Amino acid sequence: MLENCQNAKERWGGVSIIIDRWLQERQDMLVQYCDVGGADQSEEVRGEKLRNLCQILVDYVSAGHFEIYDQLIKEGREFDDEEALHEAGRLFTVVDGTTEKLLDFNDKYLETDDLGSLDRDLSSLGETLEIRFSAEDRMISVLHTSHKDLVNG
């Protein structure tokens, strides 16, 4: 039994490290987001900052879809937490609804040097990110944080 506890600690403790790294990437993305929105920048500088934002945005979205969410779902299944899995399904629908908007922002600004609508688009992007972050944070809470005592116990 002690061995099983150790295996769970190793397995799901590692998820904490992955989530922490992902949340740090989120913070880095928000710094880039604020930096692009800063005033008194040449279009060239702003364009470069925008390209950096788009890159980290796509990396963040990809990590969520191809790494983080899968790990969270696996953890919910491992702990046979049907209630959490049901809520996660609802939350994933919210997250998934933001993905297209985020990727559309990226696609638009990879294909144009016209920054005329950037401020309006950044505002919309910020609203979309807020919705996504709220749903992701709740997913982490119900599928990972809620099992912390079982892993560390």
Salt bridges, closest charged atoms under 4 A:
ASP35 OD1 - LYS49 NZ 3.27
GLU48 OE1 - ARG51 NH2 3.13
GLU67 OE2 - ARG21 NH2 3.17
GLU75 OE1 - HIS144 ND1 2.61
GLU75 OE2 - HIS147 ND1 3.66
GLU78 OE2 - ARG11 NH1 3.05
ASP81 OD2 - HIS147 NE2 2.86
GLU87 OE2 - ARG90 NH2 3.73
GLU87 OE2 - ARG138 NE 2.70
ASP119 OD1 - ARG46 NH2 2.42
ASP121 OD2 - LYS108 NZ 2.61
GLU136 OE1 - ARG26 NH2 3.11
GLU136 OE2 - ARG132 NE 3.00
ASP137 OD1 - ARG26 NH2 2.94
